Every structure is written in C-alpha cells, then in structure tokens.
C-alpha cells in the first residue's frame, strides 16, 4: 500500500508542479496583474513547500529496508552521489540565482536560456545531478527507491514540457537541443 501512496502522491505532485509551470497557468496569473518575476517567486516558494510536503508524506509511510551497503560498494555509491551533487552545483554557477528564484526581474520575460558551463555538455544538469543522488543511495528502502524512480520519471517527462516552452521562447533552442544531450554527456572517442 505504501508504494501505491508514493506513486499516487508523486503523480499529484507532478501534475500540480507541471501545471503551475505551464504557460496556461502563467497567463492566468499575469492577467490578474502579476509580473513574471513575481510569478517565478511564487512558483519557487510553492515548489519548495510542496516538495517538502511530499518528502515528509513519504517519510511517514510504513517502509521496508532494501539494502545497506558497506565497503567498496558503499564508497562507489557515495562517489556517484558526490558526482551528482557536483553536477547539480555546477548547474547553478552560470545561472543568475536571483532571477531564477524570482527575486529580481529578468531582462526578458522568457525563461532563461543558459548555454555556459556544464550546459555545454548536458541540457538538464540539475535533473541529472538529483537523479544520481537519489538513485545511488548507499542505504535504500522500498519507499525511497520508488520515490527516487518517481522523481526520475518526473524529471524525464517534465523536461519534455520544459523543452516545448523553451522552443517557443528561444529560436536557438532547437539547434542546442540537437547538439547537446539531455541528461548524460556524450563521451568523445
């Protein structure tokens, strides 16, 4: 039953999060007089609160330990998580955090299109980093694994919606999309 609740709550979270990121929802708030940066701030706060609520909900469910690694396997899994953290942090470096969070108005009302730093190698480094952290836990429970898989599925599906918006807002995005992989960088020979 807990696994179903993890997936159901993840579906509700994903639908809510995707709807609030949609142009349809933005237009609704803009027509009520909200500025784009104000909406971005509201979206950031609401996203953080709903994420915390979802994680808290999953933590309250009855759970079963799947594994607890040790030795070389523990170090390998931890290393993959640290790589994920480094990738996620590298994704923040070329971004104007104040604009990203909605604390300051963007020079344009479009979502930022960044191709600097790690974005030269992967289009969605924040998602890639988070997936590495969640999927390679040195200690894992049944709910934790299902949560990690649900989040990963949401990132893959959500990135498709995000990219549709980017294609509408930025004429250069299509060529970027064709040359830079989404989640895993190309290994050159």
Secondary structure, 3 states (H helix, E strand, C coil): CHHHHHHHHHHHHHHHHHHHHCHHHHHHHHHCCCCHHHHHHHHHHHHHHHHHHHHHHHHHCCCCEEEECCHHHHHHHHHHHHHHHHHHHHHHHCCCHHHHHCCCCCCCCCCCCCCCHHHHCCCCHHHHHHHHHHHCCCEEEHHHHHHHHHHHHHHHHHHHHHHHHHHHHCCCHHHHHHHCCCCCCCCCC
